[in-house]
Amino acid sequence: MPRTDALLVSFADAVRVHGAATVKAVIVTAQQRARAGEIAPSEVASQVAAALPTGPRRVINATGVVVHTNLGRAPLSPAARAAMDAASGTTDVEFDLATGTRARRGRSALAALASAVPDAGGVHVVNNNAAALLLCALAFAAGREIVISRGELVEIGDGFRIPELLRSTGARLHEVGTTNRVHLRDYAEAVGPSTGFILKVHPSNFQVTGFTSTVDIASLTGLGVPVIVDIGSGLLAPHPLLPDEPDAATALRAGADIVTASGDKLLGGPQAGLLLGDADLVERLRGHPAARALRVDKLTLAALEATLRGPIPPVRQTLEASADSLFERASLLAAQIPGAEAVRCVAAVGGGGAPGVELPSAAVSLPMEYAESLRLGEIPVVGRIERGRCLLDLRTVLPSDDELLLRAVLG
Ligand SMILES: *Cc1c(COP(=O)(O)O)cnc(C)c1O
């Protein structure tokens, strides 16, 4: 039977990461299994290696889905990672070093957001976009009505539905229009003394085509109640490659009182919910008792600020790479892998953004058997299966990871 102290020495790296107590417990369990005859004593070490906790692991996203929810949505920029590292100890998140007194929490991140969205009179950050919507409903519509088009009753994913989220606050939904069409008069008839606000939700993960009509933000602003717009993906300004994706600046200029958005979709930052708009309304949101339960931690604030002020984040880099440059990389990689070829393909934005947008892309095409071994590798690579081949779509792989990808494929 391998001795405990010898095993602790050979798993020194794991001890550094997990602590001696955790590793020892795994060792003892493996030894007990060996004593019980379930495994051979020679298998104890490999059993320990297999049973050690891993935590979330780094994965290379070669799916061609730029914002992949199951793979953690936006990868952070090196600047954002460095900022999180710096903020991970004690930090001045809520302290003014110049005066030695308490300061507004996350003030520099909020200032970065305000300067990134000059059309917003006030800005606030919460845990995610769902939290932003929740706070709006709590603050402006509890016991009152939210007027919303039937075509915008969206299920975000994993069974979560925006209408149910809103109703959970005690707000009532006053649905207007039909699945495919809604008119200004529908909204006008619905608005009354019990209206808290009108909500427009971007259908960010589906498209309705054909006989459709919606009402734009500017038309809704004349109805005498606040207009809140959930743009979804967190584009702060229009993006030329995504002409149909709503952005905060345009929505605010059109007259939206509050815009809500995610920080970790097309903005490319940490999970966060952005609240942008009328200064007085934002102040009411910030002052609501529930705001404390939805507040973001210092790491999020640090990463958000670095994303807003720093170099272009990976989401934008991968979105904007030219198809030819991707094909060139695919060709270089394929030339070094027996049985591989470079192919042109189509990638997607994903993650609740720009539904239907096809991004021309290129991939390393491999026999299908690679899919599983790559997923189970030391640095897991997740590709996609298309027509019996395993495609590693380079749209979502940063060029700096090509070498790692190559090593993963060559085993
Ligand atoms: C993604 C999305 C949400 C939810 O955002 P989270 O940041 O995941 O909470 C809400 N509304 C729309 C339109 C979305 O696309």
The ligand as an SDF file (V2000), in Angstrom:
LIG
                    3D

 15 15  0  0  0  0  0  0  0  0999 V2000
  -29.0760   37.5650  -21.7790 C   0  0  0  0  0  0  0  0  0  0  0  0
  -30.2700   38.3990  -21.6060 C   0  0  0  0  0  0  0  0  0  0  0  0
  -30.7930   38.6550  -20.3390 C   0  0  0  0  0  0  0  0  0  0  0  0
  -30.1830   38.0660  -19.1010 C   0  0  0  0  0  0  0  0  0  0  0  0
  -28.9530   38.6300  -18.8690 O   0  0  0  0  0  0  0  0  0  0  0  0
  -27.9900   38.0310  -17.7280 P   0  0  0  0  0  0  0  0  0  0  0  0
  -26.8450   38.9970  -17.7170 O   0  0  0  0  0  0  0  0  0  0  0  0
  -27.6330   36.6600  -18.1480 O   0  0  0  0  0  0  0  0  0  0  0  0
  -28.7780   38.0380  -16.4730 O   0  0  0  0  0  0  0  0  0  0  0  0
  -31.8860   39.4610  -20.2220 C   0  0  0  0  0  0  0  0  0  0  0  0
  -32.4550   40.0060  -21.3160 N   0  0  0  0  0  0  0  0  0  0  0  0
  -31.9840   39.7930  -22.5530 C   0  0  0  0  0  0  0  0  0  0  0  0
  -32.6570   40.4260  -23.7150 C   0  0  0  0  0  0  0  0  0  0  0  0
  -30.8630   38.9870  -22.7420 C   0  0  0  0  0  0  0  0  0  0  0  0
  -30.3850   38.7810  -23.9660 O   0  0  0  0  0  0  0  0  0  0  0  0
  1  2  1  0
  2  3  1  0
  2 14  2  0
  3  4  1  0
  3 10  2  0
  4  5  1  0
  5  6  1  0
  6  7  2  0
  6  8  1  0
  6  9  1  0
 10 11  1  0
 11 12  2  0
 12 13  1  0
 12 14  1  0
 14 15  1  0
M  END
$$$$
